Amino acid sequence: MNNLSKLSFKFFLACLSITILYACSTQKDNPTNRGLQNLSARYNYIYNSNVLLDTYQDDLSQTYQDKFDEFLSVYIAPTTADFMTTTAPVGNVKSLDEITQKAQMIIAEKGLSNYVDEAYMLLAKTNFYKGSYFTATEYFDYTAKAYQKDKKVYLAAMTWKARSLMQLNNYELAAKVLDTVKITLDSVKNEKAEPLATLAQMSIYQGKYKNAIGYLEQAIKETNKMDSRTRWPYILAQLYEREKEYPASVGYYTKVENSNAPFEMYFNAKLSKIRIYDLLNHQSYNRNQALLKLLKDDKNFDYTDQIYYEVAEDYFGDNNFAKAEEYYKISAKNSTRNQYQKGLSYLRLAELNFKNLGNYVSAKLYYDSAATTLPKTYPGYESILRISQNLEYLTQRYQLIAEQDTLQMIARLPQQAREKRINEIFEPKVIPNANIKANNREVKNDDPDKTQKNGTFYFNNISAVSRGFTDFKKRWGNRPLEDNWRQSIKSSQQVNQQNQANVIDNNQGAGNGQSVNEGISVKVAAYTAKLPLTADLLQKSDQQIIDAYFEIAAFYQQVLGDEKEAIKVYETLLARYPQNNHLDAIYYSLYLDYKDTYPAKSESFKNLVLAKFPGSVYAKTILDPNFSAKQNALDAEVNKVYNTVFADYEKKNFTSVINAVNETNARFPGNSLQAQYDYLKAIAIGRTQNVDSLLLAFNNILFKYPNDQLINPLVKDHLKYIDENIAVFKARKIALIDFDPTEPRFIAQQNTVAVQKPQPIKTEPAIPVVQPAIVEPKKEIIANNPPVNNPVQQAPVQANPINEPAKQAVADNLFSKAESNIYYYVIAVNDMSLSVSSSRFGVGQFNRGNYSGTGLKHQLQELQEDQLIYVGNFNTLSEVKTYSEGITSQLTRIMKVPTSTYKGFYITKENFDKIKNRETLNRYLEFFKVNH
């Protein structure tokens, strides 16, 4: 019986095992299999994955660096290292990979379980936290569509999809997804906190702060997470402060202060409360005291920089700029671990020096430091970078204004006072030689053993100093005594800064008791000659100031996109010079700038344009909004016709040229190229008629276009040559007989040409005049003009110890920043189908009119997709820069191709030779943009 019982039991176990194995087959859909898959999926995969994800989120929240000067993010989402100052710990990425594996296992082997939807959500979230937002969006979208009937899963998937889209800056699509979230909210009883929080975040992005407040208050009631119960109230406090509902804001800050919030959040809540109490009570002095008391608490040691920053902000609000600057500097100095706060301090110092103190050299340095310290995600970072890179343009014009104001002030003084004031400017500061020797004797007469006795102080120990100097040379070599001595390659602004300091040091004189009076009389005479002592000179000085203000305002408006600053400068110009030659453009610009903020003022400036300048392009644009488009079409047609006329010119069909120009001037009177049309006609007359007819045509050009900067210099050059050789020309039946189609110049080549270096020429301002067609600010970088020599310039201040320049060097090994003895100016045309013959002719006109005798040549190099017109040779960088500045303002008239098809830049011969195709050209353009 026992044996039979054992045999029966074994048989039963075998059958049971077979049954279990059969039931566990992933291919079999039955209750047993589903139950076992649910069991293993839930406890072996889902539970562990959620634990890992919660741990990852906790670690991320502890390492995430919040920016308390902005609205905190409602939820924490990491981004790539290029755009974040902090990222998730590298070790935690492994946990995300582990979650991914578990989720994939459920989908692959537990397809009959009830947890496949959670597996897809886990896959989507791991991609979200890795920063793969496109992939995350696809996973969330699939989950929402596949499980649309499960409202809880559907709501969660759509919520996270909206978050992913917001991380991709696709706010329009995210808003549509959130519209669905709002509709679905009522169908779910629990788990509404995250959807509400996401709606709040979108409302903040959209600037709908009251909506954000409502969503967050509901979310706080729904959430059971401790970190959300501290983070979200802080954001509510910020929102209420933004809406100036200060009692509610103080209440939420107090709630955060009394919670178990992280210390940094607690500290910033305390700072914010002090700020709000100041606003409510108007007691700035007490606020400063309350802030400085925080320094006595050791717990606040790591936040010293923020405390000093708040004190500086307070002084700034009271217009005490000296104190504000002092405390901003202290804040920057004490920012040892918080680079973001250091960047804010540098930015405020930059703005303070530029806008309030007028110290533009220091402002440039501080902007550079802010650009290198603040993250690229900082609001307005692009504007900071543009200001940093273009501040020299503004600085030169502000310095010009200061110089002319100083010259006018001195010119108004009586003669004796004037002479005394000029002598004070150039009076050298001499350290008496006797004092130096006396000091040296005092050192030498000291006890020779004194250095050993006082050897505790390093610099009193000669042998120690000597050893240190030797060790320094071994490690660093011979380095000049200057700022940023560690840098072997310095940025352009650092080089300019050092050069300025050297010039100032040289002007101030050297010691050794020797006077530097040798050149003083020459400098005084030169400075006196610049004084506007006559009405004509005073008018020219005023015009320089007017032009400088106008260019500054246009630069703010078109390049930096800062309408507020543009308005200030335009208003300053009008206050100082109510009658000036830019009134039509100024009125129109103010009409545009005030349109959204001050409609009544906008209307008044509009009426001024229509009343005082009814025939201007600005008035026509106001009356006909399509005028600009029509004008652009007209200019395009004028260019097209010019190319046709120029083709006849090249073929020597001079009679056709004359007839075509007459027809074009009648068809398009007053067109932008009329001076160039008349020049072609004049040359055609010279090729078919005598010199008297040619002289008449040239003199008509000078009479009709007295201010033309492209054709006038060329015509004057021609007239000068004809006058010098009038007998030869009078003897000819046809004036021009030496026409060369490859180099269209009518005069005979001179026997000896003294090659001179290109000199700065007087051209129209490099800043583009405000055009009616351009309502949005232009984004291009404007070339800098040559600096103004100001004899009363202050020594530049070294603003910061940061060694990196604001413009990060492009990591491109193809091109070199090394200097050269050959430079080219290049105009790249990105369309091979366009004829550039007439454009090359325009470049030649510019060169002969402004650089006659320099030997400059313009040539064409064709790539597979681009045409390069290059001008050379220039021997130094300064020469090619000067040329670039002069031709830039004329390019729209020189180039007879669409503006969008060409770009101008300068380049070394070595780099030019490396440009072989479109790819290398684009690489150099990017290299040029950053490094020049």
ZAMARGU-4260 file (C-alpha; in steps of 0.2 Angstrom, whole numbers, plus 5000, padded with zeros to 4 digits):
<rodrens>
0) 5000/5000/5000 | 5014/5012/5004 | 5022/5009/4988 | 5006/5012/4979 | 5003/5028/4989
5) 5020/5034/4984 | 5018/5030/4966 | 5001/5039/4966 | 5008/5055/4974 | 5023/5056/4962
10) 5010/5054/4947 | 5000/5068/4955 | 5015/5079/4956 | 5020/5076/4938 | 5003/5080/4932
15) 5002/5096/4943 | 5019/5102/4936 | 5014/5099/4918 | 4998/5108/4921 | 5007/5123/4929
20) 5020/5124/4915 | 5006/5123/4902 | 4997/5137/4911 | 5012/5148/4912 | 5015/5147/4894
25) 5016/5165/4887 | 5006/5159/4872 | 4991/5153/4882 | 4978/5166/4886 | 4969/5159/4902
30) 4965/5165/4919 | 4979/5155/4927 | 4992/5162/4915 | 4985/5180/4917 | 4985/5179/4936
35) 5003/5172/4936 | 5009/5186/4924 | 5000/5199/4934 | 5009/5193/4950 | 5026/5193/4942
40) 5024/5209/4933 | 5018/5218/4948 | 5030/5213/4961 | 5045/5208/4951 | 5045/5223/4939
45) 5032/5237/4942 | 5035/5239/4960 | 5054/5239/4959 | 5054/5251/4944 | 5043/5263/4954
50) 5055/5262/4968 | 5070/5266/4957 | 5060/5280/4948 | 5055/5288/4965 | 5073/5287/4971
55) 5079/5295/4954 | 5067/5309/4956 | 5072/5312/4974 | 5090/5313/4969 | 5087/5324/4955
60) 5077/5336/4966 | 5092/5337/4978 | 5105/5341/4965 | 5094/5352/4954 | 5100/5370/4955
65) 5085/5382/4956 | 5086/5400/4950 | 5076/5410/4963 | 5077/5426/4954 | 5064/5418/4942
70) 5048/5408/4944 | 5053/5391/4950 | 5049/5377/4938 | 5033/5368/4944 | 5041/5351/4941
75) 5059/5347/4938 | 5064/5341/4921 | 5083/5339/4917 | 5089/5345/4900 | 5106/5342/4891
80) 5122/5348/4898 | 5124/5361/4885 | 5109/5370/4892 | 5109/5366/4911 | 5121/5372/4924
85) 5118/5355/4934 | 5112/5338/4928 | 5106/5322/4936 | 5120/5312/4944 | 5128/5300/4931
90) 5126/5286/4943 | 5107/5288/4942 | 5107/5285/4923 | 5110/5267/4927 | 5094/5266/4937
95) 5084/5273/4922 | 5092/5260/4911 | 5087/5246/4923 | 5069/5253/4923 | 5069/5253/4904
100) 5074/5234/4904 | 5061/5230/4916 | 5047/5239/4906 | 5053/5231/4890 | 5052/5214/4899
105) 5034/5216/4904 | 5030/5221/4886 | 5039/5207/4878 | 5035/5193/4890 | 5020/5199/4901
110) 5008/5204/4887 | 4993/5197/4896 | 4996/5206/4912 | 4987/5222/4917 | 5003/5232/4918
115) 5008/5234/4900 | 5001/5252/4900 | 5012/5256/4916 | 5027/5248/4906 | 5024/5260/4892
120) 5023/5275/4904 | 5039/5269/4912 | 5048/5269/4895 | 5041/5286/4891 | 5046/5293/4908
125) 5064/5286/4907 | 5066/5294/4890 | 5059/5311/4898 | 5072/5311/4912 | 5086/5307/4900
130) 5081/5322/4890 | 5075/5312/4874 | 5059/5322/4873 | 5055/5318/4855 | 5055/5299/4860
135) 5046/5302/4876 | 5032/5312/4867 | 5030/5297/4855 | 5028/5284/4869 | 5016/5295/4879
140) 5006/5298/4863 | 5005/5279/4859 | 5000/5276/4877 | 4986/5289/4877 | 4979/5282/4861
145) 4981/5263/4865 | 4972/5266/4883 | 4960/5280/4879 | 4946/5271/4888 | 4956/5270/4904
150) 4954/5288/4909 | 4967/5288/4923 | 4981/5281/4911 | 4974/5293/4897 | 4975/5308/4908
155) 4993/5304/4914 | 4999/5301/4897 | 4992/5317/4890 | 4999/5327/4905 | 5017/5320/4902
160) 5015/5322/4883 | 5012/5341/4886 | 5027/5342/4898 | 5038/5334/4884 | 5032/5346/4871
165) 5035/5361/4883 | 5053/5355/4885 | 5054/5355/4866 | 5047/5373/4867 | 5033/5368/4856
170) 5020/5378/4867 | 5007/5379/4853 | 5005/5360/4852 | 5007/5358/4871 | 4992/5370/4874
175) 4981/5359/4863 | 4986/5344/4872 | 4982/5353/4889 | 4965/5358/4882 | 4961/5339/4882
180) 4968/5337/4899 | 4956/5350/4906 | 4941/5341/4898 | 4947/5324/4905 | 4950/5331/4923
185) 4932/5329/4928 | 4931/5311/4923 | 4945/5306/4936 | 4942/5307/4955 | 4960/5306/4961
190) 4978/5309/4954 | 4973/5327/4948 | 4988/5335/4956 | 5001/5332/4942 | 4989/5338/4928
195) 4984/5354/4937 | 5003/5357/4941 | 5006/5355/4922 | 4992/5367/4918 | 5000/5380/4930
200) 5017/5378/4922 | 5009/5382/4905 | 5000/5397/4912 | 5017/5404/4918 | 5025/5401/4901
205) 5010/5411/4893 | 5011/5425/4906 | 4993/5420/4913 | 4998/5422/4931 | 4981/5422/4939
210) 4976/5406/4930 | 4993/5398/4936 | 4988/5403/4954 | 4971/5395/4953 | 4978/5379/4946
215) 4992/5378/4959 | 4980/5381/4973 | 4970/5366/4967 | 4985/5355/4964 | 4991/5358/4982
220) 4975/5352/4989 | 4976/5336/4978 | 4994/5332/4981 | 5001/5320/4994 | 5020/5323/4990
225) 5030/5332/5003 | 5041/5341/4991 | 5027/5348/4981 | 5019/5354/4997 | 5034/5366/4999
230) 5039/5369/4981 | 5022/5374/4975 | 5018/5386/4989 | 5034/5395/4985 | 5029/5397/4967
235) 5012/5403/4973 | 5021/5416/4984 | 5031/5422/4968 | 5015/5423/4958 | 5006/5433/4971
240) 5021/5445/4972 | 5021/5447/4954 | 5003/5451/4954 | 5007/5464/4969 | 4995/5454/4980
245) 5008/5456/4994 | 4998/5450/5009 | 4995/5433/5001 | 5013/5432/4995 | 5019/5435/5012
250) 5008/5421/5019 | 5014/5408/5007 | 5032/5413/5010 | 5029/5411/5028 | 5022/5394/5025
255) 5038/5389/5016 | 5048/5397/5030 | 5039/5386/5043 | 5040/5370/5033 | 5054/5358/5031
260) 5059/5366/5014 | 5077/5364/5009 | 5088/5378/5017 | 5091/5387/5001 | 5072/5389/4998
265) 5069/5394/5016 | 5083/5407/5015 | 5076/5414/4999 | 5058/5414/5006 | 5066/5425/5021
270) 5074/5437/5009 | 5058/5439/4999 | 5048/5443/5014 | 5061/5457/5019 | 5059/5463/5001
275) 5040/5463/5002 | 5040/5472/5019 | 5051/5485/5012 | 5038/5488/4998 | 5024/5488/5010
280) 5032/5500/5023 | 5044/5510/5012 | 5058/5508/5024 | 5073/5505/5014 | 5086/5508/5028
285) 5077/5496/5039 | 5078/5483/5025 | 5096/5485/5023 | 5099/5482/5042 | 5088/5467/5041
290) 5098/5460/5027 | 5115/5463/5034 | 5109/5455/5051 | 5107/5439/5041 | 5126/5439/5039
295) 5129/5436/5057 | 5120/5419/5056 | 5133/5406/5052 | 5120/5396/5043 | 5119/5409/5030
300) 5137/5409/5025 | 5135/5401/5009 | 5122/5414/5004 | 5132/5429/5008 | 5133/5434/4989
305) 5114/5434/4988 | 5112/5445/5004 | 5125/5458/4997 | 5116/5457/4980 | 5099/5462/4989
310) 5108/5476/4998 | 5114/5482/4981 | 5097/5481/4973 | 5090/5492/4987 | 5103/5505/4985
315) 5100/5505/4966 | 5082/5507/4969 | 5086/5523/4979 | 5097/5529/4965 | 5113/5528/4976
320) 5123/5521/4962 | 5140/5522/4970 | 5134/5511/4985 | 5125/5499/4973 | 5141/5497/4963
325) 5151/5493/4979 | 5139/5480/4985 | 5137/5472/4968 | 5156/5470/4968 | 5156/5462/4985
330) 5142/5450/4980 | 5152/5445/4964 | 5167/5443/4975 | 5158/5432/4988 | 5150/5421/4974
335) 5162/5406/4977 | 5150/5392/4973 | 5135/5400/4965 | 5140/5405/4947 | 5123/5410/4943
340) 5122/5423/4956 | 5139/5429/4951 | 5133/5431/4934 | 5118/5441/4940 | 5130/5453/4949
345) 5141/5455/4934 | 5125/5459/4923 | 5119/5472/4936 | 5136/5480/4936 | 5137/5480/4917
350) 5120/5488/4916 | 5124/5500/4930 | 5141/5506/4922 | 5133/5507/4905 | 5116/5515/4908
355) 5119/5525/4924 | 5138/5528/4927 | 5143/5530/4908 | 5159/5520/4911 | 5158/5510/4895
360) 5175/5502/4896 | 5170/5494/4912 | 5153/5490/4906 | 5160/5480/4891 | 5171/5470/4903
365) 5156/5466/4915 | 5145/5461/4900 | 5159/5449/4894 | 5159/5442/4912 | 5140/5440/4913
370) 5140/5431/4896 | 5153/5419/4901 | 5145/5416/4918 | 5126/5415/4916 | 5119/5399/4908
375) 5113/5401/4890 | 5095/5397/4896 | 5095/5414/4906 | 5081/5425/4899 | 5088/5438/4888
380) 5104/5429/4886 | 5105/5432/4867 | 5103/5451/4871 | 5117/5451/4884 | 5128/5442/4871
385) 5124/5454/4857 | 5127/5469/4869 | 5144/5462/4874 | 5149/5459/4856 | 5143/5476/4850
390) 5146/5487/4864 | 5161/5494/4856 | 5150/5502/4843 | 5140/5511/4856 | 5155/5515/4866
395) 5164/5524/4852 | 5148/5535/4849 | 5146/5539/4867 | 5164/5544/4868 | 5162/5555/4853
400) 5148/5564/4861 | 5158/5566/4877 | 5173/5572/4867 | 5163/5585/4857 | 5154/5591/4873
405) 5171/5593/4881 | 5178/5603/4866 | 5162/5614/4865 | 5163/5617/4884 | 5182/5622/4882
410) 5178/5633/4867 | 5165/5643/4877 | 5178/5648/4890 | 5188/5664/4889 | 5205/5663/4881
415) 5215/5662/4897 | 5204/5650/4906 | 5203/5640/4890 | 5222/5639/4889 | 5223/5634/4907
420) 5210/5620/4905 | 5219/5612/4890 | 5236/5613/4899 | 5228/5604/4914 | 5222/5590/4902
425) 5240/5586/4896 | 5250/5591/4912 | 5260/5576/4916 | 5260/5569/4934 | 5279/5568/4938
430) 5285/5558/4953 | 5300/5568/4960 | 5316/5559/4957 | 5323/5565/4974 | 5309/5556/4983
435) 5312/5540/4974 | 5331/5541/4979 | 5327/5546/4996 | 5315/5531/4998 | 5329/5520/4990
440) 5342/5526/5003 | 5330/5523/5017 | 5329/5505/5012 | 5347/5503/5009 | 5352/5511/5026
445) 5341/5499/5035 | 5349/5485/5045 | 5356/5472/5032 | 5350/5458/5043 | 5333/5466/5044
450) 5326/5455/5030 | 5331/5440/5039 | 5324/5446/5055 | 5307/5450/5047 | 5308/5435/5036
455) 5290/5430/5042 | 5284/5442/5028 | 5288/5434/5011 | 5291/5450/5002 | 5304/5456/5015
460) 5314/5440/5012 | 5325/5444/4997 | 5331/5426/4995 | 5313/5419/4996 | 5307/5432/4982
465) 5322/5427/4971 | 5318/5409/4973 | 5300/5412/4969 | 5304/5422/4953 | 5315/5408/4947
470) 5302/5395/4950 | 5289/5406/4941 | 5300/5408/4926 | 5303/5389/4925 | 5285/5385/4925
475) 5278/5400/4915 | 5292/5408/4906 | 5295/5427/4903 | 5277/5434/4905 | 5273/5453/4904
480) 5267/5461/4920 | 5248/5463/4915 | 5231/5457/4918 | 5226/5440/4913 | 5244/5435/4911
485) 5240/5416/4910 | 5231/5418/4893 | 5243/5415/4879 | 5229/5420/4867 | 5218/5435/4872
490) 5201/5441/4865 | 5200/5457/4855 | 5193/5467/4869 | 5207/5462/4881 | 5220/5467/4868
495) 5211/5483/4865 | 5210/5486/4884 | 5229/5483/4886 | 5233/5494/4872 | 5222/5508/4880
500) 5230/5506/4896 | 5248/5507/4888 | 5243/5523/4879 | 5236/5531/4895 | 5252/5525/4904
505) 5263/5533/4891 | 5252/5549/4891 | 5254/5550/4910 | 5272/5550/4909 | 5286/5539/4917
510) 5296/5542/4933 | 5314/5544/4936 | 5311/5563/4939 | 5312/5566/4920 | 5299/5578/4913
515) 5289/5573/4898 | 5286/5590/4892 | 5294/5588/4875 | 5278/5584/4866 | 5266/5594/4877
520) 5266/5609/4866 | 5262/5599/4850 | 5248/5590/4859 | 5241/5606/4866 | 5242/5614/4848
525) 5233/5599/4840 | 5219/5599/4854 | 5217/5618/4852 | 5215/5615/4833 | 5200/5603/4836
530) 5190/5616/4846 | 5175/5623/4838 | 5179/5641/4839 | 5169/5647/4824 | 5151/5645/4820
535) 5155/5633/4805 | 5166/5622/4816 | 5152/5622/4830 | 5139/5617/4817 | 5150/5602/4812
540) 5153/5597/4830 | 5134/5598/4833 | 5131/5587/4818 | 5143/5574/4824 | 5134/5573/4841
545) 5117/5572/4832 | 5123/5558/4820 | 5131/5549/4835 | 5114/5550/4845 | 5104/5544/4830
550) 5116/5530/4826 | 5115/5524/4845 | 5096/5525/4845 | 5095/5515/4828 | 5107/5502/4835
555) 5096/5500/4851 | 5081/5498/4840 | 5087/5488/4825 | 5101/5477/4832 | 5098/5475/4850
560) 5079/5476/4849 | 5078/5487/4865 | 5064/5499/4861 | 5064/5507/4878 | 5083/5513/4877
565) 5080/5518/4859 | 5066/5530/4865 | 5077/5537/4878 | 5090/5541/4866 | 5078/5548/4853
570) 5070/5559/4866 | 5087/5565/4872 | 5092/5570/4854 | 5076/5579/4852 | 5078/5588/4868
575) 5096/5594/4864 | 5093/5597/4845 | 5074/5600/4841 | 5079/5604/4824 | 5091/5592/4815
580) 5092/5582/4799 | 5085/5566/4805 | 5068/5572/4811 | 5058/5562/4798 | 5067/5546/4804
585) 5066/5550/4822 | 5047/5554/4822 | 5043/5538/4812 | 5054/5528/4824 | 5045/5535/4840
590) 5028/5532/4831 | 5033/5514/4830 | 5041/5512/4847 | 5026/5520/4856 | 5013/5511/4846
595) 5009/5498/4859 | 5014/5506/4875 | 5008/5525/4873 | 4996/5526/4858 | 4993/5545/4861
600) 5011/5549/4859 | 5012/5537/4844 | 4998/5546/4836 | 5006/5563/4839 | 5023/5558/4831
605) 5013/5550/4816 | 5005/5567/4814 | 5022/5576/4814 | 5028/5564/4800 | 5013/5568/4789
610) 5013/5586/4792 | 5031/5590/4791 | 5037/5577/4779 | 5022/5573/4768 | 5033/5567/4753
615) 5045/5556/4764 | 5046/5537/4762 | 5040/5537/4781 | 5024/5546/4777 | 5020/5536/4762
620) 5022/5520/4773 | 5010/5527/4786 | 4997/5530/4772 | 5000/5514/4763 | 5006/5499/4773
625) 5010/5490/4757 | 5022/5504/4751 | 5037/5495/4758 | 5033/5479/4748 | 5030/5490/4732
630) 5046/5499/4735 | 5056/5483/4737 | 5048/5476/4721 | 5052/5493/4712 | 5071/5491/4718
635) 5072/5474/4712 | 5065/5479/4695 | 5078/5494/4694 | 5092/5482/4698 | 5086/5470/4684
640) 5085/5484/4672 | 5103/5490/4677 | 5110/5473/4674 | 5102/5474/4656 | 5110/5491/4653
645) 5126/5486/4660 | 5127/5471/4648 | 5125/5483/4633 | 5139/5493/4642 | 5150/5478/4642
650) 5146/5475/4623 | 5151/5493/4619 | 5133/5497/4613 | 5135/5514/4620 | 5121/5522/4610
655) 5109/5509/4617 | 5116/5513/4635 | 5112/5531/4633 | 5094/5528/4626 | 5091/5515/4640
660) 5097/5526/4654 | 5085/5540/4647 | 5071/5528/4646 | 5074/5521/4664 | 5075/5538/4672
665) 5059/5543/4664 | 5051/5526/4669 | 5058/5526/4687 | 5061/5544/4692 | 5071/5546/4708
670) 5076/5528/4709 | 5090/5522/4721 | 5102/5518/4707 | 5099/5534/4697 | 5117/5541/4700
675) 5124/5525/4694 | 5113/5525/4679 | 5119/5543/4675 | 5137/5537/4677 | 5135/5523/4664
680) 5127/5536/4653 | 5142/5548/4656 | 5154/5535/4651 | 5144/5531/4636 | 5144/5549/4631
685) 5163/5550/4633 | 5165/5535/4622 | 5154/5543/4608 | 5157/5562/4610 | 5170/5575/4614
690) 5176/5580/4631 | 5165/5595/4633 | 5150/5583/4632 | 5158/5572/4645 | 5162/5586/4657
695) 5144/5592/4656 | 5138/5574/4660 | 5150/5573/4675 | 5146/5590/4682 | 5127/5586/4680
700) 5130/5571/4691 | 5139/5581/4705 | 5125/5594/4704 | 5111/5581/4705 | 5119/5570/4718
705) 5130/5581/4730 | 5129/5569/4744 | 5132/5552/4735 | 5146/5542/4743 | 5148/5530/4729
710) 5149/5539/4712 | 5154/5557/4718 | 5172/5552/4723 | 5174/5543/4707 | 5168/5557/4696
715) 5179/5570/4705 | 5194/5558/4702 | 5189/5558/4684 | 5187/5577/4683 | 5204/5580/4691
720) 5213/5569/4679 | 5204/5577/4664 | 5209/5594/4671 | 5227/5589/4672 | 5227/5582/4654
725) 5214/5594/4647 | 5225/5598/4631 | 5226/5579/4627 | 5207/5577/4629 | 5203/5593/4619
730) 5213/5586/4604 | 5202/5571/4603 | 5186/5569/4593 | 5180/5556/4606 | 5185/5559/4624
735) 5188/5541/4629 | 5198/5530/4618 | 5207/5518/4631 | 5192/5508/4637 | 5197/5491/4644
740) 5182/5479/4647 | 5192/5469/4660 | 5195/5485/4670 | 5183/5498/4666 | 5193/5514/4669
745) 5193/5528/4656 | 5209/5537/4661 | 5226/5531/4655 | 5237/5522/4668 | 5249/5533/4677
750) 5267/5529/4675 | 5271/5529/4693 | 5257/5525/4707 | 5262/5528/4725 | 5254/5513/4734
755) 5246/5520/4750 | 5238/5511/4764 | 5219/5512/4764 | 5214/5526/4775 | 5197/5528/4783
760) 5184/5537/4772 | 5169/5547/4776 | 5154/5537/4772 | 5136/5536/4778 | 5135/5528/4795
765) 5137/5510/4796 | 5121/5508/4806 | 5106/5506/4795 | 5094/5520/4795 | 5077/5515/4801
770) 5067/5510/4786 | 5048/5509/4786 | 5048/5492/4779 | 5057/5485/4794 | 5046/5484/4810
775) 5055/5470/4818 | 5072/5474/4824 | 5086/5468/4813 | 5097/5454/4820 | 5113/5457/4810
780) 5130/5463/4818 | 5135/5480/4813 | 5153/5483/4809 | 5163/5494/4821 | 5169/5511/4816
785) 5187/5516/4820 | 5189/5521/4838 | 5188/5540/4843 | 5204/5547/4851 | 5199/5555/4867
790) 5213/5564/4876 | 5203/5565/4892 | 5199/5546/4892 | 5199/5538/4909 | 5210/5522/4912
795) 5200/5507/4910 | 5195/5497/4926 | 5198/5479/4927 | 5181/5473/4931 | 5183/5455/4935
800) 5196/5441/4936 | 5188/5430/4923 | 5200/5425/4910 | 5188/5418/4896 | 5182/5431/4883
805) 5163/5432/4881 | 5164/5426/4863 | 5168/5407/4864 | 5180/5402/4851 | 5173/5391/4838
810) 5181/5373/4839 | 5185/5372/4821 | 5202/5366/4817 | 5201/5370/4798 | 5203/5389/4801
815) 5216/5398/4811 | 5215/5414/4820 | 5233/5418/4817 | 5238/5435/4809 | 5244/5436/4791
820) 5252/5449/4780 | 5239/5446/4767 | 5220/5449/4770 | 5205/5450/4758 | 5188/5457/4759
825) 5175/5445/4752 | 5157/5446/4746 | 5150/5429/4744 | 5135/5427/4733 | 5126/5410/4736
830) 5118/5409/4718 | 5127/5404/4703 | 5113/5408/4691 | 5115/5427/4695 | 5126/5438/4685
835) 5139/5448/4696 | 5147/5458/4682 | 5138/5474/4687 | 5141/5471/4705 | 5160/5469/4702
840) 5159/5485/4692 | 5151/5493/4708 | 5165/5487/4719 | 5177/5494/4706 | 5168/5511/4707
845) 5170/5511/4726 | 5188/5506/4725 | 5193/5519/4712 | 5183/5533/4721 | 5189/5530/4738
850) 5205/5520/4737 | 5213/5527/4721 | 5232/5523/4720 | 5232/5509/4733 | 5233/5496/4720
855) 5218/5487/4726 | 5211/5474/4714 | 5194/5464/4714 | 5193/5447/4707 | 5181/5433/4706
860) 5182/5415/4711 | 5168/5403/4707 | 5164/5388/4718 | 5152/5374/4714 | 5137/5384/4722
865) 5144/5401/4726 | 5153/5416/4718 | 5166/5425/4728 | 5171/5443/4724 | 5187/5446/4734
870) 5196/5463/4736 | 5215/5464/4740 | 5228/5464/4745 | 5227/5472/4763 | 5243/5471/4773
875) 5236/5471/4791 | 5220/5467/4800 | 5216/5486/4803 | 5217/5490/4785 | 5204/5477/4779
880) 5193/5482/4794 | 5194/5500/4789 | 5189/5495/4771 | 5175/5483/4777 | 5168/5498/4787
885) 5168/5509/4772 | 5160/5497/4760 | 5147/5490/4771 | 5135/5505/4771 | 5136/5505/4752
890) 5134/5487/4748 | 5115/5488/4745 | 5119/5500/4731 | 5135/5491/4725 | 5127/5474/4723
895) 5114/5471/4710 | 5108/5455/4717 | 5095/5452/4730 | 5101/5456/4748 | 5097/5439/4754
900) 5110/5431/4742 | 5126/5439/4748 | 5137/5442/4763 | 5152/5452/4766 | 5167/5447/4777
905) 5186/5449/4778 | 5198/5434/4779 | 5217/5430/4779 | 5224/5423/4763 | 5228/5407/4772
910) 5210/5404/4777 | 5203/5410/4760 | 5213/5396/4751 | 5204/5383/4762 | 5187/5388/4756
915) 5183/5375/4742 | 5164/5373/4743 | 5148/5378/4751 | 5152/5368/4767 | 5169/5376/4770
920) 5162/5393/4766 | 5148/5391/4779 | 5160/5385/4792 | 5171/5400/4789 | 5156/5412/4791
925) 5152/5404/4808 | 5170/5405/4813 | 5170/5424/4807 | 5154/5428/4816 | 5161/5422/4833
930) 5179/5426/4832 | 5178/5443/4824
</rodrens>
